[in-house]
Amino acid sequence: MADNPVRLIRFDWAIKSLLRDKSNFDVLEGFLAALLEDENIKILNLLESEGNQSHADDKFNRVDLMVEDSLGRKIIIEIQNTRETDYLERLLFGTSKVIVENQKLGEDFSSISKVISVSILYFNLGTGDDYLYKGTTRFLGMNTGTPLHIKRGSQVIENLKPGIRFITKDIFPEYYFIQVHKFPDVITRFIDEWIYMIKHEEIKDDFSSKNIDKAREKLAWVHMSRQEKAAYDRYLINLARERNIMETAAMDGMEMGIKKIAMKMIVKGEPMEKISEFTELSIDEIQSLQSMSKAGF
């Protein structure tokens, strides 16, 4: 069957706006089912957080969800999409804040919910050869290198007799990084279909992961109201402005760095021709820097 591309809105904007509606939770459930490889993920409710703001140009873009997995565990899913400095520190603060905010005062610590943080990234977070990363807390023996398996006893009734069953404890946050721009457009897992959609804003006809057909239906630009389209257009304009500001800052920073190198070479008495060859600055530009150096700037 030939592909019939439908223009979709950006997934980060959809998470911020349309997908916060309970009637659209099936789209997020499909995305999380593919990422966590659990077909029975069910969103229970949307939690209040700094990310649940109504305007597309709000600073933070974070949505917190309470979900239940196939094991019946209640897990808080934190979905983030930001382009800010100190991102890892912001991430750590966010997961810690979610845990604290959702622990009722006086409640036993055994009720603390696990937090899974999902970051959809449109920028380089670090160096690596993959587009999808998972980070967890593990305790390794300093001498043996083997992991410590933490278990907790739980009272059970077996054959009408009370007993104790030891269950592995897994309460520390998990972090998923999806580096959209590094996705090679090769589909090998269900989550790849969603990353392809996020990157290209379209869904191929042969995609078959859970609820991705719902995403095609609910994220279609043509189905949005005039107000939603206007808000979406403002969001795209803000993104373009932000990108231009960042690119300009990067170029200015690069230019300043080159001039600093040239100034150091001038102070060391390097020939102008060598400085020009090394920095690609013109002789006139180097002479101007030389005059500034002599003037004490």
DRENTI-973010 format. One line per field, with one value per residue: residue number from 0; y, z, x of N, C-alpha, C in turn; residue in one letter. Coordinates in Angstrom, 3 decimals. Layout:
n = c(NUM|...) .
n.c2 = c(Y|...) .
n.c3 = c(Z|...) .
n.c1 = c(X|...) .
ca.c2 = c(Y|...) .
ca.c3 = c(Z|...) .
ca.c1 = c(X|...) .
c.c2 = c(Y|...) .
c.c3 = c(Z|...) .
c.c1 = c(X|...) .
res = c(A|...) .
***
This chain:
n = c(0|1|2|3|4|5|6|7|8|9|10|11|12|13|14|15|16|17|18|19|20|21|22|23|24|25|26|27|28|29|30|31|32|33|34|35|36|37|38|39|40|41|42|43|44|45|46|47|48|49|50|51|52|53|54|55|56|57|58|59|60|61|62|63|64|65|66|67|68|69|70|71|72|73|74|75|76|77|78|79|80|81|82|83|84|85|86|87|88|89|90|91|92|93|94|95|96|97|98|99|100|101|102|103|104|105|106|107|108|109|110|111|112|113|114|115|116|117|118|119|120|121|122|123|124|125|126|127|128|129|130|131|132|133|134|135|136|137|138|139|140|141|142|143|144|145|146|147|148|149|150|151|152|153|154|155|156|157|158|159|160|161|162|163|164|165|166|167|168|169|170|171|172|173|174|175|176|177|178|179|180|181|182|183|184|185|186|187|188|189|190|191|192|193|194|195|196|197|198|199|200|201|202|203|204|205|206|207|208|209|210|211|212|213|214|215|216|217|218|219|220|221|222|223|224|225|226|227|228|229|230|231|232|233|234|235|236|237|238|239|240|241|242|243|244|245|246|247|248|249|250|251|252|253|254|255|256|257|258|259|260|261|262|263|264|265|266|267|268|269|270|271|272|273|274|275|276|277|278|279|280|281|282|283|284|285|286|287|288|289|290|291|292|293|294|295|296) .
n.c2 = c(-1.198|2.205|4.996|7.550|10.468|12.449|15.668|16.281|17.762|19.078|16.839|17.638|20.007|18.954|17.326|19.289|20.516|19.387|16.636|16.626|16.365|14.123|12.476|12.039|10.455|7.935|8.167|8.958|6.719|4.756|5.634|5.441|2.712|1.606|2.659|1.745|-0.865|-2.273|-3.378|-2.946|-0.528|1.997|5.152|6.859|9.369|12.924|14.725|17.594|20.082|22.206|22.201|21.973|24.165|26.652|28.104|28.186|29.282|29.161|28.837|26.276|22.935|20.436|17.451|15.622|12.358|9.946|6.570|3.125|0.029|-3.208|-4.843|-3.854|-1.764|1.556|4.259|7.295|9.168|11.355|13.609|15.421|18.263|20.329|23.117|24.000|25.356|23.571|21.147|18.491|18.941|20.305|18.246|16.383|17.890|18.122|15.436|14.826|16.742|15.952|13.521|14.395|16.161|14.438|12.813|12.287|14.243|12.822|10.286|6.855|6.013|3.831|4.028|5.592|6.524|5.196|7.074|7.804|9.395|10.954|12.264|14.192|15.136|17.781|18.566|18.323|16.345|15.110|13.148|10.258|7.108|6.488|6.950|6.638|6.390|4.866|5.376|4.217|3.708|1.877|-0.390|-1.371|-3.861|-2.837|-4.355|-6.726|-5.972|-6.845|-6.566|-5.261|-6.703|-5.442|-6.353|-6.714|-7.949|-9.258|-9.817|-12.708|-14.987|-18.349|-21.467|-21.289|-20.468|-18.017|-16.256|-15.166|-13.309|-12.429|-9.527|-7.894|-4.641|-1.695|1.332|3.644|6.547|6.317|7.206|8.269|9.162|10.585|11.297|13.054|14.161|12.510|10.138|7.466|6.908|4.256|1.554|-0.589|-1.315|-0.945|1.576|3.042|3.736|5.749|7.628|8.231|9.475|11.711|13.005|13.480|14.325|12.799|9.742|6.543|4.335|1.639|1.440|-0.054|-0.049|0.040|2.064|3.999|4.664|6.149|8.402|9.430|10.227|12.065|13.965|15.289|18.104|19.266|18.739|20.412|23.141|26.608|28.275|26.577|26.130|28.713|29.091|27.099|28.012|30.311|29.059|27.761|30.005|31.105|29.070|29.275|31.844|31.416|29.544|31.087|33.019|31.410|30.414|32.785|33.599|31.516|31.928|34.461|33.836|32.102|33.839|35.637|33.888|33.264|35.771|36.137|34.171|35.205|37.582|36.573|35.449|37.733|39.068|37.316|37.875|36.764|36.489|38.502|37.240|34.561|34.549|35.303|33.135|31.076|31.877|32.769|35.402|38.689|40.731|43.406|43.184|41.951|43.903|45.845|44.575|44.463|47.168|47.649|46.039|47.342|49.645|48.827|47.486) .
n.c3 = c(0.000|-0.851|0.635|2.343|3.123|5.944|7.154|10.260|13.530|15.536|17.899|20.397|20.866|20.834|23.123|25.009|24.753|23.216|23.993|26.669|27.271|28.561|26.810|24.831|25.815|24.874|22.815|24.073|25.702|23.808|22.834|25.213|25.747|23.628|24.123|26.751|26.387|27.144|26.773|28.260|29.561|31.278|31.473|34.341|35.475|34.984|36.490|38.587|37.763|37.205|34.512|33.443|32.038|30.364|28.097|24.944|24.825|27.333|29.763|30.772|29.639|30.507|31.309|33.673|34.463|36.037|35.893|35.328|35.252|33.617|35.761|37.719|39.085|40.319|38.625|38.146|35.302|33.745|31.277|29.269|27.356|26.509|25.816|27.341|29.219|31.479|31.584|32.634|35.377|35.738|35.101|37.145|39.335|38.621|38.658|41.354|42.537|41.632|42.991|45.681|45.630|45.231|47.402|50.097|53.067|56.041|55.142|54.775|53.820|52.194|50.280|48.240|44.868|41.868|39.554|36.152|33.785|30.739|28.076|25.256|22.918|21.009|20.581|20.987|23.606|24.526|23.670|21.655|20.138|19.593|19.389|21.278|24.685|27.918|31.366|34.598|38.199|39.638|41.907|42.385|43.281|44.715|44.651|43.310|41.172|40.633|40.572|43.225|44.431|45.553|47.846|49.251|51.954|51.739|53.091|52.449|51.605|51.348|50.422|52.426|54.549|56.319|54.942|53.843|51.073|49.013|47.271|44.508|44.864|43.134|42.925|42.269|40.157|36.576|33.504|30.266|27.211|24.211|21.326|18.901|16.447|15.799|14.971|12.677|10.775|10.437|10.951|13.548|15.924|17.822|19.091|17.372|15.297|16.448|17.014|14.438|13.596|15.308|14.399|11.636|11.442|10.393|9.660|8.533|6.320|6.905|9.553|12.735|15.523|18.832|19.004|17.297|15.086|16.193|16.843|14.299|13.593|15.634|15.788|13.449|11.463|9.916|11.231|13.358|15.261|14.345|16.336|17.611|15.505|15.188|17.649|17.410|15.226|16.400|18.240|16.559|15.423|17.705|18.257|16.005|16.398|18.801|17.951|16.111|17.830|19.406|17.460|16.592|18.966|19.235|16.985|17.584|19.879|18.844|17.164|19.052|20.407|18.457|18.101|20.617|20.593|18.538|19.753|21.822|20.306|19.151|21.402|22.001|19.983|17.451|13.848|11.620|9.307|9.994|12.080|10.680|8.923|10.757|12.170|10.258|10.073|8.602|7.546|8.128|10.177|12.127|12.550|13.668|16.070|17.160|17.590|19.561|21.563|22.171|23.172|25.514|25.789) .
n.c1 = c(0.846|0.581|2.234|0.459|0.988|0.168|-0.054|1.292|1.126|3.817|5.220|6.115|4.715|2.162|2.174|2.298|-0.147|-2.623|-2.520|-2.887|-5.446|-7.802|-9.185|-7.410|-5.427|-4.849|-3.014|-0.585|-0.350|0.181|2.664|4.238|3.935|5.369|7.933|8.585|8.188|5.858|2.806|0.556|0.449|-1.234|-2.656|-3.504|-4.088|-3.540|-0.978|-0.615|1.708|4.608|4.837|2.335|1.073|-0.851|-0.144|1.538|4.050|5.159|7.784|8.635|8.311|6.801|5.201|3.464|2.522|0.429|0.742|-0.191|1.447|1.955|2.428|0.935|2.007|2.162|3.304|5.032|5.221|7.358|7.421|9.548|10.530|12.899|15.099|17.373|20.158|22.363|20.978|20.921|21.098|18.718|17.008|17.467|16.594|13.927|12.863|13.260|11.618|9.121|8.799|8.727|6.530|4.421|4.301|2.434|2.024|3.189|2.753|3.723|7.055|7.266|5.370|6.236|6.355|7.761|9.671|9.750|11.581|11.205|12.871|12.530|14.623|15.979|18.498|22.085|23.027|25.246|28.165|27.932|26.928|24.320|20.714|18.854|18.666|18.981|18.985|19.814|19.792|22.313|23.869|27.093|29.467|32.496|34.741|34.112|32.525|29.992|26.385|24.282|21.412|18.543|16.118|12.842|10.949|7.671|4.496|2.605|-0.074|0.044|-1.160|-3.057|-1.547|0.309|3.109|6.359|7.366|10.032|10.577|11.981|13.196|12.610|12.934|14.268|14.691|14.303|15.811|15.119|16.492|15.708|17.159|16.233|17.172|19.269|18.266|18.344|16.410|15.721|13.681|13.398|12.262|9.200|9.182|10.708|9.016|7.498|9.491|10.285|7.929|7.962|10.251|9.793|7.191|5.111|3.322|3.932|2.107|2.438|3.084|2.690|2.576|1.141|-1.704|-0.698|-2.073|-4.071|-2.642|-2.094|-4.640|-5.390|-3.385|-3.347|-2.871|-4.863|-7.200|-7.345|-8.740|-9.440|-8.446|-6.598|-4.810|-3.819|-2.544|-0.638|0.853|1.969|3.614|5.483|6.681|7.889|9.719|11.372|12.434|13.804|15.699|17.151|18.233|19.895|21.648|22.832|24.076|25.891|27.518|28.517|29.934|31.858|33.242|34.294|35.946|37.872|39.038|40.171|42.132|43.704|44.560|46.159|48.204|49.218|50.236|52.269|53.942|53.739|54.040|52.034|51.094|51.105|49.267|46.980|46.723|46.235|43.924|42.214|41.526|41.509|44.343|43.896|41.980|43.520|45.464|43.829|43.139|45.648|46.166|44.275|45.313|47.691|46.626|45.674|43.256) .
ca.c2 = c(0.000|3.409|5.918|8.713|11.331|13.436|16.624|16.216|18.809|18.627|16.040|18.392|20.910|18.127|16.940|20.504|21.027|18.455|15.342|16.778|16.030|12.701|11.740|11.780|9.693|6.722|8.453|8.862|5.324|4.035|6.055|4.866|1.258|1.294|3.008|0.902|-2.246|-2.785|-3.121|-2.719|0.769|2.728|6.443|7.010|10.781|13.945|15.332|19.024|20.390|23.485|22.063|21.961|25.550|26.696|28.850|27.452|29.884|29.068|28.437|24.853|22.064|19.159|16.882|14.506|11.439|8.767|5.429|1.792|-0.878|-4.550|-5.477|-3.181|-0.724|2.944|4.917|8.657|9.406|12.775|13.815|16.754|18.699|21.680|23.451|24.912|24.990|22.801|20.284|17.347|19.449|20.582|16.936|15.835|18.689|17.810|14.130|14.918|17.551|15.135|12.564|15.107|16.726|13.399|12.062|12.983|14.492|11.801|8.983|5.979|6.117|2.669|4.351|6.448|5.990|5.267|8.111|7.573|10.673|10.778|13.524|14.253|16.153|18.268|19.148|17.371|16.305|14.617|12.353|8.866|6.579|6.021|8.005|6.293|6.001|4.613|5.463|3.735|3.668|0.516|-0.473|-2.403|-4.168|-2.160|-5.377|-7.757|-5.383|-7.436|-5.685|-5.568|-6.825|-5.033|-6.998|-6.408|-8.994|-8.893|-10.886|-13.339|-16.183|-19.465|-22.701|-20.880|-20.170|-16.771|-16.416|-13.988|-13.411|-11.331|-8.883|-6.944|-3.236|-0.893|2.610|4.810|7.059|5.909|8.322|7.933|10.283|10.354|12.356|12.956|14.506|11.449|8.930|7.204|6.567|2.798|1.054|-1.934|-1.550|-0.127|2.960|3.725|4.326|7.002|8.595|8.669|10.431|12.936|13.660|13.883|14.791|11.974|8.332|5.714|3.476|0.292|1.474|-0.918|-0.050|0.296|3.402|5.009|5.106|7.212|9.587|9.985|10.849|13.153|14.975|15.840|19.565|19.646|18.551|21.384|24.311|27.830|28.749|25.672|26.406|30.003|28.850|26.286|28.910|31.128|28.175|27.582|31.281|31.203|28.134|29.843|32.950|30.836|28.934|32.171|33.606|30.471|30.372|34.062|33.559|30.585|32.579|35.527|33.191|31.585|34.989|36.125|32.926|33.434|37.035|35.924|33.419|36.151|38.507|35.850|35.302|39.072|39.305|36.470|38.389|35.942|37.274|38.696|36.255|33.307|34.729|35.306|31.763|30.231|32.310|33.167|36.831|39.485|41.512|44.621|42.822|41.679|45.197|46.498|43.916|44.856|48.520|47.519|45.453|48.388|50.650|48.247|46.905) .
ca.c3 = c(0.000|-0.958|1.760|2.143|4.222|6.521|7.929|11.686|14.335|16.284|19.065|21.626|21.066|21.141|24.532|25.791|24.621|22.891|24.660|28.089|27.372|28.888|25.647|23.944|26.530|24.140|22.023|24.986|26.126|22.734|22.853|26.392|25.582|22.720|24.755|27.918|25.941|28.019|26.047|29.179|30.225|31.314|32.147|35.323|35.524|34.775|37.758|38.520|37.814|36.566|33.069|32.996|31.828|29.237|26.936|24.192|24.984|28.709|29.797|30.973|28.843|31.196|31.646|34.610|34.387|36.885|35.058|35.916|34.288|33.564|37.064|38.670|39.800|40.026|38.235|37.643|34.074|33.538|29.885|29.156|26.107|26.709|25.202|28.285|29.727|32.732|31.412|33.547|36.704|35.674|35.084|38.505|40.166|38.239|39.174|42.818|42.875|41.380|44.093|46.894|45.470|45.212|48.654|51.049|54.366|57.036|54.506|54.909|52.662|51.321|49.246|47.217|43.514|40.973|38.532|34.885|33.089|29.295|27.455|23.800|22.742|19.665|20.651|21.430|25.052|24.759|22.556|21.699|18.808|19.556|19.452|22.365|25.855|29.183|32.523|35.853|39.350|39.962|42.932|41.994|44.238|44.360|44.449|42.354|40.019|40.460|41.102|44.456|44.194|46.769|47.938|50.452|52.298|51.693|53.644|51.504|52.078|50.426|50.986|53.641|55.614|56.074|54.640|53.372|49.724|48.789|45.975|44.140|44.947|41.996|43.195|41.826|38.852|35.309|32.561|28.840|26.336|22.787|20.557|17.672|15.258|15.521|14.519|11.303|9.938|10.263|11.900|14.035|17.091|17.794|19.471|16.206|14.529|17.111|16.830|13.037|13.575|15.972|13.571|10.305|11.553|9.554|10.025|7.334|6.330|7.416|10.984|13.394|16.977|19.515|19.024|16.424|14.196|16.922|16.723|12.957|13.590|16.589|15.641|12.094|11.441|9.243|12.137|14.450|15.136|13.965|17.513|17.802|14.437|15.493|18.755|16.877|14.411|17.336|18.805|15.540|15.323|18.902|18.071|15.012|17.054|19.764|17.194|15.565|18.942|19.792|16.388|16.639|20.145|18.953|16.039|18.312|20.777|18.028|16.718|20.208|20.689|17.446|18.379|21.813|20.152|17.783|20.729|22.506|19.357|19.015|22.620|21.912|18.912|16.240|12.622|11.211|8.297|10.696|12.812|9.681|8.427|11.826|12.621|9.078|10.137|7.621|8.107|8.694|11.452|13.078|12.892|14.582|17.376|17.639|18.136|20.811|22.542|22.587|23.926|26.810|25.845) .
ca.c1 = c(0.000|1.403|2.140|-0.403|1.426|-0.732|0.735|1.038|1.741|4.987|4.839|6.377|3.586|0.992|2.281|2.057|-1.504|-3.706|-2.442|-3.213|-6.864|-7.956|-9.683|-6.270|-4.409|-4.485|-1.810|0.552|-0.244|0.861|4.068|4.896|3.950|6.480|9.202|8.830|7.935|4.809|1.573|-0.553|0.557|-2.498|-2.572|-4.576|-4.465|-2.514|-0.622|-0.332|3.136|4.948|4.735|0.962|0.673|-1.782|0.342|2.553|5.368|5.618|9.191|8.839|7.460|6.875|3.909|3.611|1.396|0.415|0.372|-0.118|2.056|1.376|2.608|0.070|2.748|1.829|4.555|4.893|5.978|7.641|7.842|10.136|11.141|13.412|16.379|17.985|21.468|22.322|19.804|20.949|20.760|17.280|16.354|17.564|15.695|12.553|12.445|13.208|10.449|7.937|8.682|8.327|5.190|3.406|4.360|1.574|2.622|2.912|2.586|4.886|7.952|7.103|4.384|6.853|6.219|8.907|9.562|10.445|11.696|11.395|13.288|12.557|15.668|16.264|19.827|23.099|23.209|26.602|28.680|27.498|26.631|22.935|19.704|17.947|19.458|18.281|19.877|19.236|20.698|22.756|24.905|28.042|30.525|33.744|35.766|33.696|31.853|28.666|25.338|23.562|19.975|17.852|14.811|12.071|9.999|6.269|3.677|1.681|-0.765|0.221|-1.732|-3.768|-0.591|1.049|4.522|7.092|7.938|10.966|10.343|13.028|12.806|13.079|12.263|15.042|14.245|14.912|15.850|15.191|16.824|15.461|17.815|15.450|17.950|20.239|17.560|18.783|15.250|15.650|12.687|13.685|11.422|7.994|9.460|11.276|7.925|7.134|10.585|10.163|6.828|8.400|11.270|9.316|5.815|4.251|3.255|3.815|0.930|2.720|3.394|1.704|2.671|-0.121|-2.317|-0.071|-3.139|-4.759|-1.796|-2.323|-5.966|-5.556|-2.342|-3.423|-3.014|-6.102|-8.326|-7.305|-9.605|-8.718|-7.707|-5.459|-3.849|-3.188|-1.618|0.466|1.684|2.758|4.638|6.527|7.398|8.740|10.831|12.288|13.136|14.739|16.793|17.974|18.976|20.952|22.649|23.557|24.952|26.987|28.420|29.210|30.892|32.955|34.025|35.036|37.007|38.922|39.730|40.999|43.312|44.544|45.160|47.239|49.304|49.805|51.031|53.466|54.801|53.664|53.874|50.646|50.726|50.843|48.006|45.921|46.574|45.723|42.592|41.444|41.209|42.255|45.447|43.297|41.358|44.607|46.050|42.885|43.318|46.982|46.034|43.530|46.221|48.640|45.885|45.341|41.913) .
c.c2 = c(1.246|4.296|7.095|9.694|12.332|14.375|16.560|17.415|18.229|17.945|16.798|19.382|20.127|17.698|18.116|20.886|19.923|17.191|15.435|16.491|14.524|11.874|11.395|10.951|8.443|6.935|8.332|7.443|4.490|4.345|5.406|3.349|0.827|1.543|2.038|-0.578|-2.952|-2.409|-2.728|-1.430|1.497|4.028|6.602|8.455|11.674|14.612|16.819|19.252|21.714|23.407|22.124|23.385|25.649|27.348|28.146|28.018|29.911|28.473|26.925|24.049|20.669|18.712|15.672|13.671|10.350|7.603|4.141|0.867|-2.264|-5.306|-4.835|-2.102|0.651|3.698|6.318|8.819|10.909|12.952|15.248|17.016|20.137|21.858|24.410|24.428|24.244|21.814|19.127|17.774|19.739|19.281|16.325|16.571|18.307|16.491|14.156|15.667|16.754|14.146|13.246|15.600|15.671|12.436|12.825|13.087|13.417|10.408|8.170|6.037|4.931|2.937|5.237|5.776|6.149|6.355|7.703|8.886|10.419|12.130|13.373|15.427|16.496|18.925|18.082|17.460|15.874|13.863|10.908|8.422|6.069|7.223|7.792|5.742|5.797|4.646|5.031|3.826|2.211|0.597|-1.650|-2.607|-3.537|-3.152|-6.365|-7.196|-5.935|-6.553|-6.198|-5.586|-6.552|-5.622|-6.638|-7.525|-8.477|-10.075|-11.389|-14.525|-17.258|-20.738|-22.442|-20.593|-18.863|-17.054|-15.101|-14.253|-12.195|-10.821|-7.876|-5.524|-2.456|0.464|3.820|5.251|6.418|7.087|7.788|9.212|9.856|11.527|12.290|13.148|13.433|10.159|8.683|6.809|5.084|2.245|-0.385|-2.317|-0.640|1.330|3.743|4.365|5.667|8.057|9.116|9.731|11.768|13.717|14.244|14.412|14.098|10.529|7.516|4.739|2.108|0.292|0.754|-0.928|0.410|1.783|4.426|5.491|6.216|8.525|10.245|10.769|12.116|14.259|15.598|17.336|19.971|19.544|19.569|22.535|25.522|28.353|27.900|25.908|27.717|29.846|28.060|27.141|29.802|30.316|27.985|28.853|31.449|30.276|28.692|30.994|32.427|30.248|30.006|32.828|32.726|30.419|31.645|34.079|32.651|31.212|33.691|34.951|32.668|32.725|35.552|35.199|33.061|34.698|36.917|35.184|34.350|37.107|37.838|35.698|36.642|39.371|38.508|36.899|37.559|36.841|37.366|37.639|34.915|33.386|34.660|33.900|30.880|30.573|32.651|34.595|37.564|40.249|42.791|44.330|42.580|42.979|45.960|45.906|44.312|46.261|48.497|46.981|46.504|49.447|50.131|47.685|45.401) .
c.c3 = c(0.000|0.254|1.389|3.262|4.636|7.360|9.394|12.378|15.091|17.585|20.362|21.908|21.444|22.607|25.421|25.794|24.425|23.728|26.158|28.342|27.573|27.699|24.670|24.612|25.767|23.284|22.893|25.488|25.076|22.693|24.007|26.307|24.693|23.386|25.882|27.623|26.888|27.390|26.959|29.990|30.151|32.082|33.061|35.422|35.273|36.108|37.571|38.634|37.116|35.061|32.561|32.890|30.501|27.989|26.277|24.377|26.435|28.736|29.873|30.137|29.438|31.537|32.535|34.593|35.437|36.025|35.869|34.866|34.390|34.879|38.135|39.467|39.367|39.798|37.732|36.422|33.894|32.128|29.724|27.740|26.288|25.970|26.126|28.708|31.042|32.710|32.404|34.969|36.793|35.744|36.476|39.450|39.893|38.810|40.694|43.259|42.687|42.522|45.344|46.794|45.586|46.395|49.703|52.410|55.365|56.475|54.631|53.643|51.714|50.173|48.139|45.851|42.737|39.925|37.301|34.115|31.619|28.683|25.941|23.434|21.272|19.622|21.146|22.938|25.406|23.526|22.740|20.310|18.688|19.611|20.614|23.531|27.065|30.307|33.785|36.962|39.661|41.010|42.605|43.077|43.806|44.126|43.356|41.089|39.781|41.112|42.413|44.130|45.507|46.770|49.257|50.688|52.299|52.191|52.602|52.186|51.012|51.108|52.349|54.815|55.292|55.814|54.168|51.969|49.512|47.357|45.718|44.186|43.794|42.088|42.652|40.433|37.688|34.351|31.137|28.063|24.892|22.032|19.121|16.425|14.877|15.025|13.044|10.345|9.582|11.352|12.288|15.236|17.007|18.137|18.305|15.345|15.129|16.944|15.398|12.934|14.179|15.080|12.290|10.299|10.546|10.018|8.751|7.479|6.955|8.892|11.748|14.912|17.587|19.483|18.136|15.374|14.847|16.832|15.355|12.924|14.439|16.464|14.244|12.147|10.908|10.174|13.280|14.179|14.729|15.123|17.760|16.737|14.689|16.618|18.285|16.034|15.309|17.938|17.822|15.370|16.504|18.801|17.104|15.615|18.016|19.056|16.632|16.648|19.331|18.744|16.376|17.805|19.904|18.013|16.718|19.226|20.023|17.570|17.849|20.540|19.732|17.729|19.626|21.469|19.415|18.730|21.457|21.596|19.138|20.195|22.575|20.776|17.653|15.013|12.211|10.217|8.951|11.446|11.844|9.163|9.482|12.180|11.477|9.196|9.090|8.331|8.761|10.060|12.531|13.513|13.859|15.987|18.001|18.256|19.469|21.927|23.091|23.447|25.279|26.921|26.019) .
c.c1 = c(0.880|1.177|1.243|-0.103|0.360|0.115|0.319|1.670|2.918|4.546|5.070|5.248|2.329|0.992|1.906|0.583|-2.537|-3.700|-2.662|-4.688|-7.004|-8.414|-8.568|-5.169|-3.980|-3.236|-0.564|0.741|0.470|2.345|4.822|4.964|5.114|7.827|9.547|8.615|6.965|3.468|0.407|-0.420|-0.785|-2.302|-3.768|-5.041|-3.255|-2.248|-0.351|1.172|3.371|4.801|3.317|0.418|-0.059|-1.220|1.518|3.944|5.824|7.015|9.364|7.848|7.572|5.472|4.151|2.338|1.534|-0.078|0.441|0.457|1.429|1.523|1.732|0.768|2.255|3.141|4.237|5.800|6.132|8.183|8.308|10.601|11.592|14.717|17.109|19.370|21.301|21.158|19.784|20.592|19.258|16.485|16.332|16.622|14.243|12.068|12.329|11.950|9.158|7.712|8.146|6.886|4.099|3.505|3.562|2.253|2.200|2.753|3.865|5.734|7.827|6.140|4.963|6.783|7.518|8.647|10.368|10.419|12.033|11.710|13.311|13.449|15.857|17.644|20.792|23.271|24.626|27.066|28.257|27.083|25.200|21.994|18.737|18.761|18.563|19.296|19.154|20.278|21.029|23.856|25.806|29.087|31.831|34.880|35.388|33.069|30.460|27.607|24.748|22.076|19.250|16.445|14.152|11.070|8.582|5.438|2.685|1.009|-0.622|-0.265|-2.356|-2.836|0.139|2.524|5.124|7.621|8.824|10.832|11.455|12.480|13.435|12.394|13.001|14.599|14.994|14.815|15.974|15.483|16.567|16.062|17.276|16.308|18.963|19.586|17.866|17.660|15.187|14.737|13.031|12.823|10.209|8.280|10.045|10.191|7.512|8.224|10.584|9.057|7.243|9.364|10.682|7.887|4.897|4.335|3.066|2.648|1.188|3.125|2.286|1.790|1.347|-0.498|-1.636|-1.071|-3.965|-3.970|-2.003|-3.635|-6.005|-4.512|-2.333|-3.699|-4.379|-7.299|-8.350|-8.273|-8.768|-7.886|-6.455|-4.390|-3.109|-2.172|-0.405|1.402|2.550|3.896|5.795|7.347|8.345|9.939|11.861|13.091|14.189|15.957|17.719|18.827|20.151|22.063|23.481|24.538|26.147|28.012|29.209|30.270|32.098|33.869|34.876|36.199|38.175|39.734|40.625|42.273|44.280|45.264|46.319|48.451|50.003|50.718|52.325|54.397|54.794|53.471|52.407|50.184|50.367|49.514|46.833|45.648|45.888|44.270|41.647|40.911|42.041|43.369|44.903|42.676|42.420|45.274|45.155|43.005|44.648|46.926|45.291|44.430|47.196|47.941|45.422|43.942|41.996) .
res = c(M|A|D|N|P|V|R|L|I|R|F|D|W|A|I|K|S|L|L|R|D|K|S|N|F|D|V|L|E|G|F|L|A|A|L|L|E|D|E|N|I|K|I|L|N|L|L|E|S|E|G|N|Q|S|H|A|D|D|K|F|N|R|V|D|L|M|V|E|D|S|L|G|R|K|I|I|I|E|I|Q|N|T|R|E|T|D|Y|L|E|R|L|L|F|G|T|S|K|V|I|V|E|N|Q|K|L|G|E|D|F|S|S|I|S|K|V|I|S|V|S|I|L|Y|F|N|L|G|T|G|D|D|Y|L|Y|K|G|T|T|R|F|L|G|M|N|T|G|T|P|L|H|I|K|R|G|S|Q|V|I|E|N|L|K|P|G|I|R|F|I|T|K|D|I|F|P|E|Y|Y|F|I|Q|V|H|K|F|P|D|V|I|T|R|F|I|D|E|W|I|Y|M|I|K|H|E|E|I|K|D|D|F|S|S|K|N|I|D|K|A|R|E|K|L|A|W|V|H|M|S|R|Q|E|K|A|A|Y|D|R|Y|L|I|N|L|A|R|E|R|N|I|M|E|T|A|A|M|D|G|M|E|M|G|I|K|K|I|A|M|K|M|I|V|K|G|E|P|M|E|K|I|S|E|F|T|E|L|S|I|D|E|I|Q|S|L|Q|S|M|S|K|A|G|F) .
***
